[in-house]
Amino acid sequence: MSQGQASASGVGDKEGKRVERIARHMRAIISELGLDINDPNLRETDVRVAKMYLEMFHGLEEGSEPAVTTFPNEEDYQHMVMERDIPFYSMCAHHFVPFYGKAHIAYIPEDRIIGLSKFSRILEFYARRPQLQERLTEQVVGFLESNLQPRGAMVVIEARHLCVEMRGVRKPGAQTVTSALRGAFHQRSVREEFLDLLARS
Ligand SMILES: [Zn+2]
């Protein structure tokens, strides 16, 4: 975060050039579609889309892992911690249209714990890039596994994919559900506790 400030002008310059280059390609697409690039509603679409891509794919800029602090488990808490219904937006790597929904993230600590607000930070980090739901699910659980070394971790993601709903087979409202788990969650009883917590209203 501090590095952004230190070299703000350099970053701005580089970013400006990238916006220009992406916008140029976007203009070519707009023309190729037979649209009038001078239409008032399209005149700045090239630049708007370029800026939007850089914002939505910002996870690519931040390095390979989200910066998240963990803490020693001083209370020796040994039960399940779950954050559920965490909303997210991502972009399908195959079609560059959104998929979005909510994630349920749980772990059982061993020696380290993590601030609850960090779950959404981790999710967003991996969501803000061209992505696959399966990979997103694995990356979040993998992050918990490698940074907390918990007794177990599990992630369930429910999402709607606009590439499924708007084109091809057209299944409006269909949800794709993925899950990934580690450690203690391989036990049926632990998974059942997860699903119990999920079912509570
Ligand atoms: Zn897709």
Residues whose N, C-alpha, C, O or C-beta is under 5 A from the ligand:
A	BS01	ZN	C92 H94 H95 C163
